[in-house]
Amino acid sequence: MYYVILHTREIEKRRKEMKKAELIGNLVEEVEVKKVKVGGKELDVAKITLACDGIAKDDTTFIRITVWDKQAVNLAKHCGTKGSKLYVEANIKADNYEKDGVKHYGFEFTANRIEYLAKK
């Protein structure tokens, strides 16, 4: 019985790890930090777009990422200029909804860790 419990915990740990993305790309626009209220607290948030190059020359993917609190402020302060190269580790969450009878599927990326690779 102990083995089954241990195995189940290991599976849950791996599932959480698999819902992560590691991205390297350039900021598409200047970082703008806004204040939002979440659960009665006021937090800083920035929504950034990262342009990630693919293998082919014209294979660029644009990914929207939400950056919260101190990390958002530090990003804007130190490396929030258009064209800056970043490494972002982000959690991925499915964002599925239905509108006017049409199902929409997407993903929401939330930054866990950001490294500044090169400032433009």
C-alpha distances in whole Angstrom, upper triangle without the diagonal:
4,5,5,7,9,10,11,13,15,16,17,19,20,22,23,25,26,28,31,34,36,40,43,46,49,50,52,54,54,51,52,50,50,49,46,45,41,40,43,43,46,44,46,45,46,46,47,47,46,48,46,48,47,48,51,54,53,50,49,46,47,44,44,42,41,41,41,43,44,43,45,48,47,47,51,52,52,51,52,55,55,54,52,49,45,42,40,36,35,32,32,32,33,36,37,40,42,46,49,46,46,42,42,39,39,37,37,37,37,37,35,37,41,43,46,47,51,53,56
4,5,5,6,9,10,11,12,14,16,17,19,20,22,23,25,27,29,32,34,38,41,44,47,48,50,52,52,49,50,48,48,47,45,43,40,38,42,41,44,42,44,43,44,44,45,45,44,46,44,46,45,46,49,52,52,48,48,45,45,42,42,40,39,39,39,40,41,40,43,45,45,45,48,50,49,49,49,52,53,52,49,47,43,40,37,33,33,30,31,31,33,36,37,39,42,46,49,47,46,42,42,39,38,36,36,35,35,35,33,35,38,40,44,45,49,51,54
4,5,5,6,9,10,10,12,14,15,16,18,20,21,22,25,27,30,32,36,39,42,45,46,48,50,51,48,49,47,48,47,45,44,40,39,42,42,44,42,43,42,43,43,43,44,43,44,42,44,42,43,47,49,50,46,45,43,43,40,41,38,38,39,38,40,41,39,42,45,44,44,47,49,48,47,48,51,51,50,48,45,41,38,36,32,31,29,30,30,31,35,36,38,41,45,48,46,44,41,40,37,37,34,35,34,34,34,32,33,37,39,42,43,47,49,52
4,5,5,6,9,10,10,12,14,15,16,19,20,21,23,26,29,31,35,38,41,44,45,47,49,50,47,48,46,46,45,43,42,38,37,41,40,43,41,42,41,42,41,42,42,41,43,41,43,41,42,45,48,48,44,44,41,42,39,39,37,37,37,37,39,40,39,41,44,43,43,46,48,47,47,47,50,50,49,47,44,41,37,35,31,30,27,28,28,29,32,33,35,38,42,45,42,41,38,37,34,34,32,32,32,32,33,31,33,36,38,42,43,47,49,51
4,5,5,6,9,10,11,12,14,15,17,19,20,22,24,28,30,34,37,40,43,44,46,47,48,45,45,43,43,42,40,39,35,34,37,37,39,38,39,38,40,39,40,41,40,42,40,42,41,42,45,48,48,44,43,40,41,37,37,35,35,35,34,36,37,36,38,41,41,41,44,46,45,45,45,48,48,48,45,43,39,36,33,29,28,26,26,26,27,31,32,34,37,41,44,42,41,37,37,34,33,31,31,31,30,31,28,31,34,36,40,41,45,47,50
4,5,5,6,9,10,11,12,14,16,17,18,21,23,26,28,32,35,38,41,42,44,46,46,43,44,42,43,42,40,39,35,34,38,37,39,37,38,37,39,38,39,39,38,40,38,40,39,40,44,46,46,42,42,39,39,36,36,34,34,34,33,35,36,34,37,40,39,39,42,44,43,43,43,46,46,46,43,40,37,33,31,27,27,24,25,26,27,31,32,35,38,42,45,43,42,38,37,34,33,30,30,30,29,29,27,29,32,34,38,39,42,45,48
4,5,5,6,9,10,11,12,15,15,16,19,21,24,26,30,33,36,40,41,43,45,45,43,44,42,43,42,40,39,36,35,38,38,40,38,39,37,38,37,38,38,37,38,36,38,37,38,41,44,44,40,39,37,37,34,35,33,33,33,33,35,36,35,37,40,39,39,42,44,43,42,43,45,45,44,42,39,36,32,30,26,26,23,24,24,25,29,30,33,36,40,43,41,39,36,35,32,31,29,29,28,28,29,26,28,32,34,37,38,42,44,47
4,5,5,6,9,10,11,13,14,15,17,20,23,26,29,33,36,39,39,41,43,44,41,42,40,40,39,37,36,33,32,35,35,37,35,36,35,36,35,36,36,35,37,35,37,36,37,41,43,43,39,38,35,36,33,33,31,31,31,31,33,34,33,35,38,38,38,41,43,42,41,41,44,44,43,41,39,35,32,29,25,24,21,22,22,23,26,27,30,33,36,40,38,36,33,32,29,28,26,26,26,26,27,25,27,31,33,37,38,41,43,46
4,5,5,6,9,10,11,13,14,16,18,22,24,27,31,34,37,37,39,41,41,38,39,37,38,37,35,34,30,30,33,33,34,32,34,32,34,33,34,35,34,36,34,36,35,37,40,43,42,39,37,35,35,31,31,29,29,29,28,30,31,30,32,35,35,35,38,40,39,38,39,42,42,41,39,37,33,30,27,23,22,19,20,21,22,26,27,30,33,37,40,38,37,33,32,29,28,25,25,25,24,25,22,25,28,30,34,35,39,41,44
4,5,5,6,9,10,11,12,15,16,20,22,25,29,32,35,36,38,40,40,38,39,37,38,37,36,35,32,32,35,34,36,33,34,33,33,33,33,33,32,34,32,34,33,34,37,40,40,36,35,33,33,30,30,28,28,28,29,30,31,30,32,35,34,34,37,39,38,37,38,40,41,40,37,35,31,27,25,21,21,19,20,20,22,26,27,31,34,37,40,39,37,33,32,29,27,25,25,24,23,24,21,23,27,29,32,33,37,39,42
4,5,5,6,9,10,10,13,15,18,21,24,28,31,34,35,37,39,40,37,38,37,37,37,35,35,31,31,35,34,35,33,34,32,33,32,32,32,31,33,30,32,31,32,36,38,38,34,33,31,31,28,29,27,27,28,28,30,32,30,32,35,35,34,37,39,38,37,37,40,40,39,37,34,31,27,25,21,20,17,18,18,19,23,24,28,31,34,37,35,34,30,29,26,25,22,23,22,22,23,21,23,27,29,32,33,37,39,41
4,5,5,6,9,10,11,14,17,20,23,27,30,33,33,35,37,37,35,35,34,34,34,31,31,27,27,31,30,32,29,30,29,30,29,30,30,29,31,29,32,31,33,36,38,38,34,33,30,30,27,27,24,24,25,25,27,29,27,29,32,32,31,34,37,36,35,35,38,38,37,35,33,29,26,23,19,18,15,15,16,17,21,22,25,29,32,35,34,32,28,27,24,23,20,20,20,20,21,19,21,25,27,31,32,36,38,40
4,5,5,6,9,10,12,16,18,21,25,28,31,31,33,35,36,33,34,32,33,32,31,30,27,27,30,29,31,28,29,28,28,28,28,29,28,30,28,30,30,31,35,37,37,33,32,29,29,26,26,23,23,23,23,26,27,25,27,30,29,29,32,34,33,33,33,36,36,35,33,30,27,23,21,17,16,14,15,16,18,22,24,27,30,34,37,36,34,30,29,25,24,21,20,19,18,19,17,19,22,24,28,29,33,35,37
4,5,5,6,9,11,14,16,19,23,26,29,30,32,34,35,32,34,33,34,34,32,32,29,29,33,32,32,30,30,28,28,28,28,28,26,28,26,28,27,28,31,34,34,30,29,26,27,24,25,23,23,24,24,27,28,25,28,31,30,29,32,34,33,32,33,35,35,34,32,29,26,22,20,16,15,13,14,15,17,21,23,26,30,33,36,35,33,29,27,24,22,19,19,18,18,19,17,19,22,24,27,28,32,34,36
4,5,5,7,9,13,16,19,23,25,28,29,31,33,34,31,32,31,32,32,30,30,27,27,31,30,31,28,29,27,27,26,26,26,25,27,25,27,26,28,31,33,33,29,28,25,25,22,22,21,21,22,23,26,27,25,27,30,30,29,32,34,33,32,32,34,34,33,31,29,25,22,19,16,14,12,11,12,14,17,19,23,26,29,33,31,29,25,24,20,19,16,17,16,17,18,16,19,22,24,28,29,32,34,36
4,5,5,8,11,14,17,21,24,26,27,29,30,31,28,29,28,29,28,27,27,23,24,28,26,27,25,25,23,24,23,23,24,23,25,23,26,26,28,31,33,32,29,27,24,24,21,20,18,18,19,20,22,23,21,23,27,26,25,28,31,30,29,29,32,32,31,29,27,23,20,17,13,12,9,10,11,13,17,19,22,26,29,32,31,29,26,24,20,18,15,15,14,14,15,13,16,19,21,25,26,30,31,34
4,5,6,9,11,15,18,21,24,25,27,29,30,28,29,28,29,29,28,28,25,26,30,28,29,26,26,24,24,23,23,23,22,23,21,24,23,25,28,31,30,27,25,23,23,20,20,18,19,19,20,22,23,21,23,26,25,24,27,30,29,27,28,30,30,29,27,24,21,17,15,11,10,9,10,12,15,18,21,24,28,31,34,33,31,27,25,22,19,16,16,14,14,14,12,14,17,19,23,24,27,29,32
4,5,8,11,14,18,21,24,25,27,29,30,28,29,29,30,30,29,30,27,28,31,30,30,27,27,25,24,23,22,22,21,22,20,22,21,23,26,28,28,24,23,20,21,18,19,17,19,20,21,24,25,23,24,28,27,25,28,31,30,28,28,30,30,29,27,24,21,18,15,12,11,9,9,11,13,17,19,22,26,29,32,31,28,25,23,19,17,14,14,13,14,15,14,16,18,20,24,24,27,30,32
4,7,10,13,17,19,22,23,24,26,27,25,26,26,26,27,25,26,23,25,28,27,27,24,24,21,21,20,20,19,18,20,19,21,21,23,26,28,27,23,22,19,19,16,16,14,15,17,18,21,23,20,21,25,25,23,26,29,28,26,26,28,28,27,25,23,20,17,14,11,8,6,5,7,10,13,16,19,23,26,29,28,26,22,20,16,14,11,11,10,11,12,12,14,17,19,22,23,27,28,30
4,7,10,14,16,19,20,22,24,25,22,24,24,25,26,25,26,23,25,28,26,26,23,22,20,19,18,17,17,16,18,16,19,19,21,24,26,25,22,20,17,17,14,14,12,14,15,16,20,21,18,19,22,22,20,23,26,25,23,23,25,25,24,22,19,16,13,10,7,5,4,6,9,12,15,18,21,25,27,31,30,28,24,21,18,15,11,11,9,9,9,9,11,13,16,19,20,23,25,27
4,6,10,13,16,17,19,21,22,21,23,23,24,26,25,27,25,27,30,28,27,24,22,20,18,17,15,15,13,14,12,15,15,18,20,22,22,18,16,14,14,11,12,11,13,14,17,20,21,17,18,22,21,19,22,24,23,21,21,22,22,21,19,16,13,10,8,6,5,6,7,11,13,15,18,22,25,28,31,31,28,24,21,18,14,11,11,8,10,9,10,11,12,14,17,17,20,22,24
4,7,10,14,15,18,20,21,20,22,22,25,26,26,28,26,29,31,29,28,25,23,20,18,17,15,14,12,13,11,13,14,16,19,21,21,18,16,14,14,12,13,12,14,14,17,20,20,17,18,21,19,17,20,22,21,18,19,21,20,18,17,13,10,7,6,5,7,9,10,14,17,19,22,25,29,31,34,34,31,28,24,21,17,14,14,11,11,10,10,9,10,11,14,14,17,19,21
4,6,10,12,14,17,18,17,20,21,23,26,26,28,27,30,32,30,28,24,22,19,17,15,13,11,8,9,7,10,11,14,17,18,18,15,12,11,11,9,11,10,13,14,17,20,20,16,17,20,19,16,18,21,19,16,16,18,17,15,13,10,8,6,5,6,8,11,12,15,17,19,22,25,28,30,33,33,30,27,24,21,17,14,14,11,12,10,12,11,10,10,12,12,14,16,18
4,7,10,13,15,17,16,20,21,24,26,27,30,29,32,34,31,30,26,23,20,18,16,13,12,8,8,6,8,11,13,16,16,16,14,12,11,11,11,13,12,15,15,19,21,21,17,17,20,18,15,17,20,17,14,15,15,14,12,11,7,6,5,6,9,11,15,15,19,21,22,25,28,31,33,36,36,33,30,26,24,20,17,17,14,14,12,14,12,10,9,10,9,11,13,15
4,7,9,12,14,14,18,20,23,25,26,29,29,32,34,31,29,26,23,20,17,15,11,9,5,5,4,7,10,13,15,14,14,13,9,9,9,9,12,12,15,15,19,21,21,17,17,19,18,14,16,18,17,13,13,13,11,9,8,6,6,7,8,12,13,16,17,20,22,22,25,28,31,32,35,35,32,30,26,23,20,18,17,14,15,14,16,14,11,11,10,9,10,12,12
4,6,9,11,12,15,18,21,24,25,29,29,32,34,31,29,25,22,19,15,14,10,8,5,5,7,9,13,16,17,15,15,14,11,11,10,10,12,12,15,15,19,21,21,17,16,18,17,13,14,16,15,11,10,10,8,5,5,4,6,9,11,14,15,19,19,22,24,24,27,29,32,32,35,36,33,31,27,25,21,20,18,16,17,15,17,15,12,12,10,10,9,10,9
4,6,7,8,12,14,17,21,22,26,26,30,31,28,25,22,19,16,12,11,7,6,5,6,9,12,15,19,20,18,17,16,13,12,10,10,10,11,13,13,16,19,18,15,13,15,15,11,11,14,13,9,8,7,5,5,5,7,7,11,11,15,15,18,19,21,23,23,26,28,30,30,33,35,32,30,26,24,21,19,17,15,15,14,17,15,12,13,11,11,11,10,10
4,7,9,12,15,18,21,23,26,27,30,32,29,26,23,20,17,13,11,8,6,6,6,10,12,16,19,19,17,16,15,12,11,8,10,10,12,14,15,18,21,21,18,16,17,17,14,13,16,16,12,10,9,6,6,8,10,11,14,14,17,17,20,20,22,23,22,25,27,29,29,31,33,30,28,25,23,20,19,18,16,17,16,19,19,16,16,15,15,14,13,12
4,6,9,12,15,19,21,24,25,29,30,27,24,21,18,15,11,10,7,7,9,10,14,16,20,23,23,21,19,19,15,15,12,12,11,12,14,14,17,19,19,17,14,15,16,12,11,14,14,11,8,7,5,7,9,12,13,16,16,19,19,22,22,23,25,23,26,28,30,29,32,34,31,30,26,25,22,21,19,17,18,17,20,19,16,17,15,16,15,13,12
4,6,10,13,17,19,23,24,28,28,26,22,19,16,14,10,10,8,9,11,13,16,19,22,26,26,24,23,23,19,18,15,15,13,13,14,13,16,17,17,15,12,13,13,10,8,11,12,9,6,5,5,9,9,12,13,16,16,20,20,22,23,25,26,25,28,29,32,31,34,36,33,32,29,27,24,22,20,18,18,17,20,19,16,16,14,16,15,12,11
4,7,10,13,16,19,21,24,25,22,19,16,12,10,7,8,6,9,11,14,17,20,23,27,28,26,25,24,20,19,15,14,12,11,11,10,12,13,13,12,8,9,10,7,5,9,10,9,5,7,8,11,10,13,12,15,14,17,17,20,21,22,24,23,27,28,30,30,33,35,33,31,27,26,23,21,18,16,15,14,17,16,13,15,13,16,15,13,13
4,7,10,13,17,18,22,22,20,16,14,10,8,6,8,8,11,14,17,20,23,26,30,31,29,28,27,23,21,18,16,13,13,11,11,12,12,13,12,9,9,11,9,7,10,12,12,8,10,11,14,14,17,16,18,17,20,19,21,22,23,25,23,26,27,30,29,32,34,32,31,27,27,23,22,19,17,16,15,18,18,16,18,17,20,19,16,17
4,7,10,13,15,19,19,16,12,10,6,6,5,8,10,13,16,19,22,25,28,32,33,32,30,29,25,23,20,18,15,13,11,9,9,9,10,10,7,7,10,9,7,10,13,13,10,13,14,17,16,18,17,19,17,19,18,20,21,22,24,23,26,27,30,29,32,34,33,31,28,27,24,22,18,17,15,14,17,17,16,18,17,21,21,18,19
4,7,10,13,16,16,13,10,8,6,5,6,9,12,15,18,22,24,28,31,35,35,34,33,31,27,25,21,19,16,14,11,11,10,10,12,13,9,9,13,13,11,13,16,17,14,16,18,21,20,22,20,22,20,21,20,21,22,22,24,22,25,25,28,28,31,33,31,30,27,26,24,22,18,18,16,16,18,19,18,21,21,24,24,22,23
4,7,10,13,12,10,6,6,5,6,9,12,15,18,21,25,27,31,34,37,38,38,36,34,30,28,24,22,18,16,13,12,10,9,12,13,11,11,14,15,13,15,19,19,17,20,21,24,23,25,23,24,22,23,21,21,23,22,24,23,26,26,28,28,31,33,32,31,28,28,25,23,19,19,16,17,19,20,20,23,23,27,27,25,26
4,6,10,10,8,5,5,6,7,10,12,16,19,22,26,28,32,34,38,39,38,36,34,31,28,24,22,18,16,13,12,10,10,13,15,12,13,17,17,16,19,21,22,19,22,23,26,25,27,24,25,22,23,20,20,21,20,22,20,23,23,26,25,29,31,30,28,26,25,23,21,18,18,16,17,19,21,21,24,25,28,29,27,29
4,7,6,5,4,6,9,10,13,15,19,22,25,29,31,34,37,40,42,41,39,37,34,31,27,24,21,19,15,15,12,11,15,17,15,16,19,20,20,22,24,25,23,26,27,30,29,30,27,28,25,24,22,21,22,21,23,21,24,23,26,26,29,31,31,29,27,27,24,23,19,20,17,19,20,22,23,27,28,31,32,31,32
4,5,5,6,7,10,11,14,16,19,22,25,28,30,34,36,39,41,41,39,37,33,30,27,24,20,18,14,14,11,11,15,16,15,17,20,21,21,23,25,26,24,27,28,30,29,30,27,27,23,23,20,19,20,18,20,19,22,22,25,25,28,30,29,28,25,25,23,21,18,18,15,17,18,21,22,26,27,31,32,31,33
4,6,8,10,13,14,18,19,23,26,28,32,33,37,39,42,44,44,42,40,37,33,30,27,24,21,18,17,14,14,17,19,19,20,23,24,24,26,28,29,27,31,32,34,33,33,30,30,26,25,22,21,22,20,22,21,23,23,26,27,30,31,31,29,27,27,25,23,20,21,18,20,20,23,25,29,30,34,35,35,36
4,7,10,13,15,19,21,24,28,30,34,35,39,41,45,46,46,45,42,39,36,32,29,26,23,19,19,16,15,18,20,19,20,23,24,24,26,28,29,28,31,32,35,34,34,31,31,28,27,25,24,25,23,25,24,26,26,29,29,32,34,34,32,30,30,28,26,23,23,21,22,22,25,27,30,31,35,36,35,37
4,6,10,12,16,19,22,25,28,31,33,37,39,43,44,44,43,40,37,34,31,27,24,21,17,16,13,11,14,16,16,16,19,21,21,22,25,26,25,28,30,32,30,31,29,28,25,25,23,22,24,23,25,24,27,27,30,30,34,35,35,33,31,30,28,26,22,22,19,20,20,22,23,27,28,32,33,32,34
4,7,10,13,16,19,23,26,29,31,35,37,41,43,42,40,38,35,32,29,26,22,20,16,14,11,9,12,15,13,13,17,18,18,19,22,23,21,25,27,29,28,29,26,27,24,24,22,22,24,23,25,24,27,27,30,30,33,35,34,33,30,30,27,25,21,21,18,18,19,21,22,25,26,30,31,29,31
4,6,10,13,16,20,22,26,28,31,34,37,39,39,37,35,31,29,25,22,19,16,12,11,7,6,9,11,10,10,14,15,15,16,19,20,18,22,23,26,24,25,23,23,20,20,19,19,21,20,23,22,25,26,29,29,33,34,33,31,29,28,25,22,19,18,15,15,16,17,18,21,22,26,27,26,27
4,7,10,13,17,19,23,25,29,31,35,36,36,34,32,29,26,23,20,17,14,11,8,6,4,7,9,7,7,11,11,11,13,16,16,15,18,20,22,21,22,20,20,18,19,17,18,20,20,23,22,25,26,29,29,33,34,33,31,28,27,24,22,18,16,14,13,15,16,16,19,19,23,24,22,24
4,7,10,13,16,20,22,25,28,32,33,32,31,29,25,23,19,16,13,10,7,6,5,6,9,9,6,8,11,11,10,13,16,15,13,16,18,20,19,20,17,18,16,17,15,16,17,17,20,19,22,23,26,26,30,32,30,28,25,24,20,18,14,13,11,11,13,14,14,17,18,21,22,21,22
4,6,10,12,16,18,22,25,29,30,29,27,26,22,19,16,14,10,8,6,5,7,8,10,9,6,8,11,9,8,12,14,13,10,13,14,16,15,17,15,16,14,15,14,15,17,17,20,18,22,23,26,26,29,31,29,27,24,23,19,17,14,12,10,10,13,14,13,16,16,19,19,18,19
4,7,10,13,16,20,22,26,27,26,24,22,19,16,13,10,7,6,5,6,9,12,14,12,9,12,14,11,11,15,16,14,11,14,13,15,15,16,14,15,13,15,13,14,15,15,17,16,19,20,23,23,27,28,26,24,21,19,16,14,11,10,9,10,14,15,13,16,17,19,20,19,19
4,7,10,13,16,19,23,24,23,21,19,16,13,10,8,6,5,6,8,11,14,15,12,10,12,13,10,10,14,15,12,9,11,10,12,12,12,11,13,11,13,12,15,15,16,18,17,21,22,25,25,28,30,27,25,22,20,16,14,12,10,10,10,14,14,12,14,14,16,16,16,16
4,7,10,13,16,19,20,19,17,16,12,10,6,5,4,6,9,11,14,17,18,15,13,16,16,13,13,17,17,14,11,12,10,11,11,12,11,13,11,14,13,15,15,17,18,17,20,22,24,24,28,29,26,24,20,19,15,14,12,10,12,12,15,15,13,15,15,16,16,16,16
4,6,10,13,16,17,17,15,14,10,8,6,5,7,8,11,12,16,19,19,16,14,17,17,13,14,17,16,13,12,12,10,9,10,9,8,10,9,12,12,15,15,17,19,19,22,24,26,27,30,31,28,26,22,20,16,14,13,11,12,12,15,14,12,13,13,13,14,14,14
4,7,10,13,14,13,12,10,6,6,5,7,9,11,14,16,20,22,23,19,18,21,20,16,17,20,19,15,14,13,11,9,10,9,10,11,12,14,15,18,17,19,20,20,23,25,28,28,31,32,28,26,23,21,17,16,16,14,16,15,18,17,15,15,15,14,14,15,14
4,7,10,12,11,11,9,6,5,6,8,11,12,16,17,21,24,24,20,20,22,21,18,19,22,21,17,16,16,14,11,12,10,10,10,11,13,14,17,16,19,20,21,23,26,28,29,32,33,29,27,23,21,17,16,16,14,16,15,18,17,15,15,15,14,14,16,16
4,7,8,8,8,6,4,6,9,11,14,16,20,21,25,28,28,24,23,26,25,21,23,25,23,20,19,18,16,13,14,11,12,13,14,16,17,20,19,22,23,24,26,28,31,32,34,34,31,29,25,23,20,19,19,17,20,19,21,20,18,17,17,15,16,17,17
4,6,7,8,5,6,7,11,13,16,18,22,23,27,30,30,27,26,29,28,24,26,29,27,23,23,22,19,17,17,15,15,15,16,18,18,21,19,22,22,24,25,28,30,32,34,34,30,28,25,22,20,19,20,19,21,21,23,22,20,20,20,18,19,21,21
4,7,9,7,9,11,14,16,20,22,25,27,30,33,34,30,30,32,31,27,29,32,29,26,26,25,22,19,20,17,18,18,19,20,21,24,22,25,25,27,28,31,33,35,37,37,33,31,28,25,23,22,23,22,25,24,26,24,23,22,22,20,21,23,23
4,6,5,8,11,15,17,21,23,27,29,32,35,36,32,31,34,33,29,30,33,31,27,27,26,23,20,21,19,20,20,22,23,24,26,25,27,27,28,29,32,34,34,37,36,32,31,28,26,24,23,25,24,27,26,28,27,25,25,24,22,22,24,23
4,6,8,11,14,17,21,23,27,28,32,35,35,31,31,33,32,28,29,31,29,26,25,24,20,17,19,18,19,20,22,24,25,27,26,29,29,29,31,33,35,35,37,37,34,32,29,27,25,25,26,25,27,27,29,28,25,25,24,21,21,22,21
4,6,9,12,16,19,22,25,27,31,34,34,31,30,32,31,28,28,31,30,26,25,23,20,17,20,18,20,21,22,24,24,26,25,27,27,27,28,30,32,32,34,34,30,29,26,24,22,23,24,23,26,26,28,28,25,25,24,22,22,23,22
4,7,10,13,17,19,23,25,29,32,32,29,28,31,30,26,27,30,29,25,24,23,20,17,19,17,18,18,19,21,21,23,21,24,23,24,25,28,29,30,32,32,28,27,23,21,19,19,21,20,23,23,26,25,23,23,23,21,21,23,22
4,7,10,13,16,19,21,25,28,29,25,24,27,26,22,23,26,25,21,20,19,16,14,16,14,15,16,16,18,19,21,19,22,22,22,24,26,28,28,31,31,27,26,22,20,18,17,18,17,20,20,23,22,20,20,20,19,19,20,19
4,6,10,13,16,19,22,26,27,23,22,25,25,21,22,25,24,21,19,19,16,15,16,14,14,15,14,16,16,17,16,18,18,18,20,22,25,25,28,28,24,23,19,17,14,14,15,14,17,17,20,20,18,19,19,19,19,20,20
4,7,10,13,16,19,23,24,21,19,22,22,18,19,23,22,19,17,17,14,13,14,14,13,14,13,15,14,16,15,17,17,17,19,21,23,24,26,27,24,22,18,16,13,12,13,12,15,15,18,18,17,18,18,18,19,19,18
4,6,10,13,16,20,21,18,16,20,20,17,18,21,21,18,16,17,15,14,15,14,12,13,11,12,11,13,11,13,14,14,17,19,22,22,26,26,23,21,17,15,11,10,9,8,11,12,15,16,14,16,17,18,19,19,19
4,7,10,13,17,19,16,14,17,18,15,16,19,20,17,15,16,14,15,15,15,13,14,11,13,11,12,11,12,13,13,16,18,20,21,24,25,22,20,16,15,11,9,8,7,9,10,14,15,14,17,17,19,20,19,20
4,6,10,13,15,12,11,15,15,12,14,17,18,15,14,16,15,16,15,14,12,12,9,10,8,10,10,11,13,13,17,19,22,23,26,27,25,22,18,16,13,10,7,5,6,7,10,12,11,14,15,17,19,19,20
4,7,10,13,10,9,12,14,12,13,16,17,16,14,16,16,18,17,17,14,14,11,11,9,10,11,12,14,13,17,19,22,23,27,28,25,23,20,18,14,12,8,6,5,6,10,11,12,15,16,19,20,20,21
4,7,9,7,5,9,10,9,10,13,14,13,12,15,16,17,16,16,13,13,10,11,9,11,13,14,17,17,21,22,26,27,30,31,29,27,23,21,18,15,11,9,6,5,8,9,9,13,14,17,19,18,20
4,7,6,5,8,10,10,11,14,15,15,14,18,19,21,19,19,16,16,13,13,12,12,15,15,19,18,22,24,27,28,31,33,31,28,25,23,20,17,13,11,8,8,9,11,11,15,16,20,21,21,23
4,5,5,7,9,10,11,13,15,15,15,18,20,22,20,21,18,18,15,16,15,16,18,19,22,22,25,27,30,31,34,36,34,32,29,27,24,21,17,15,12,11,11,12,13,16,17,21,22,21,23
4,5,5,6,8,10,10,12,13,13,17,20,21,19,19,17,17,15,16,16,17,20,21,25,25,29,30,34,34,38,39,37,35,32,30,27,23,20,17,14,12,12,11,12,14,15,19,20,19,22
4,6,5,6,9,10,10,11,11,15,17,18,16,16,13,13,11,12,13,15,18,19,23,23,27,29,32,33,37,38,36,33,30,28,24,21,17,15,11,9,9,8,8,10,12,15,17,16,19
4,6,5,6,9,10,10,9,13,15,17,15,16,13,14,12,14,13,16,18,19,22,22,26,27,30,31,34,36,34,32,28,26,23,20,17,14,11,9,11,11,10,12,13,16,17,16,18
4,5,5,6,9,10,9,13,16,18,16,17,15,17,15,17,17,19,22,23,26,26,29,31,34,34,37,39,37,35,32,30,27,24,20,18,15,13,14,13,12,14,14,17,18,16,18
4,5,5,6,8,8,12,15,17,14,15,13,14,14,16,17,19,22,24,27,27,31,33,36,36,40,41,39,37,33,31,28,25,21,18,16,13,13,12,10,11,11,14,15,13,16
4,6,6,5,5,9,12,13,10,12,10,12,11,14,15,18,20,22,25,25,29,31,34,34,38,39,37,34,31,29,25,22,19,16,14,11,13,11,8,9,8,12,12,11,13
4,6,6,4,8,11,13,11,13,12,15,14,17,18,20,22,24,27,26,30,31,34,34,37,39,37,35,31,30,26,24,21,18,16,14,16,14,12,13,11,15,14,12,13
4,6,6,9,13,15,12,15,14,17,17,19,20,23,25,27,30,30,33,35,38,38,41,43,41,39,35,33,30,27,24,21,19,17,18,16,13,14,12,15,14,12,13
4,6,9,12,13,10,12,12,14,15,18,19,23,25,28,30,30,34,36,39,39,43,44,42,40,36,34,30,27,25,21,19,16,17,15,12,11,9,12,11,9,11
4,6,9,10,7,9,9,12,13,16,18,21,23,26,28,28,32,34,37,37,40,42,39,37,33,31,28,25,23,19,18,15,16,14,10,10,7,9,8,6,8
4,7,9,7,10,10,13,13,17,18,21,22,24,27,26,30,31,34,34,37,39,36,35,31,29,26,23,21,18,17,15,17,15,12,12,10,12,11,8,9
4,6,6,9,11,15,16,19,20,23,25,27,29,28,31,33,36,35,38,40,37,36,32,30,27,25,23,20,20,17,20,18,14,14,11,13,11,7,7
4,6,9,11,15,16,19,20,23,24,26,28,27,30,31,34,33,36,38,35,34,30,28,25,23,22,20,20,18,21,19,16,15,13,13,11,9,7
4,6,9,13,15,18,20,23,24,26,28,27,30,32,35,35,38,39,36,34,30,29,25,24,22,20,20,18,21,19,15,14,12,11,9,8,6
4,6,10,12,16,18,21,23,25,27,27,31,33,36,36,39,40,37,35,31,29,26,24,22,19,19,16,18,16,12,11,8,8,6,5,5
4,7,10,14,16,19,21,24,26,26,30,32,35,36,39,40,37,34,31,28,25,22,21,18,18,15,17,14,10,9,7,5,5,6,8
4,6,10,12,16,18,21,23,24,28,30,33,34,37,38,35,33,29,26,23,20,18,15,14,11,13,10,7,6,5,5,7,9,11
4,7,10,14,15,19,22,23,26,29,33,34,37,38,35,32,28,25,22,19,17,13,13,10,11,8,6,5,7,7,10,12,14
4,6,10,12,15,18,20,23,26,29,31,34,35,32,29,25,23,19,16,14,10,9,6,8,6,5,7,9,10,13,15,17
4,7,10,13,16,18,22,25,29,30,34,34,31,28,25,22,18,15,13,9,8,6,6,5,6,9,12,13,16,18,21
4,6,10,13,15,18,21,25,27,31,31,28,25,22,19,15,11,9,6,5,4,5,7,9,12,15,16,19,20,22
4,7,10,12,16,19,23,25,29,29,26,23,20,17,14,10,8,6,5,6,7,10,12,15,18,20,23,24,26
4,7,9,13,16,20,22,26,25,23,19,16,13,10,6,6,5,7,9,10,13,15,18,21,22,25,26,27
4,6,9,13,16,19,23,22,20,17,14,11,9,6,5,7,8,12,13,16,18,21,24,25,28,29,30
4,6,10,13,16,20,19,16,13,11,8,6,5,6,9,12,15,17,20,21,25,27,28,30,31,32
4,7,10,13,16,16,14,11,8,6,5,5,6,10,12,16,18,21,22,26,28,29,31,31,32
4,7,10,14,13,11,7,6,5,6,8,10,13,16,20,22,25,26,29,31,33,34,35,35
4,7,10,10,8,6,5,7,9,11,12,16,18,22,25,28,29,32,34,35,37,37,37
4,7,6,5,4,6,9,12,14,16,20,22,26,28,31,32,36,37,38,40,40,40
4,5,5,7,8,11,13,16,18,21,24,27,30,33,34,37,38,39,40,40,40
4,6,8,10,14,17,20,21,25,27,31,34,37,37,40,41,43,44,43,43
4,7,10,13,16,20,22,25,28,32,34,37,38,41,42,43,45,45,44
4,6,10,13,17,19,23,26,29,32,34,35,38,39,40,41,42,41
4,7,10,14,16,20,23,26,29,31,32,35,37,38,39,40,39
4,7,10,13,16,19,23,26,28,29,32,33,34,35,36,36
4,7,10,14,17,20,23,25,26,29,30,31,33,34,34
4,7,10,13,17,19,22,22,25,27,28,29,30,30
4,7,10,13,16,18,19,22,24,25,27,28,28
4,7,10,13,15,16,20,22,23,25,26,27
4,7,9,12,13,16,18,20,22,22,24
4,7,9,11,14,17,19,21,22,23
4,6,7,11,13,16,18,19,21
4,7,10,14,16,19,20,23
4,7,10,13,16,17,20
4,7,9,12,13,16
4,6,9,11,14
4,6,7,11
4,7,10
4,6
4
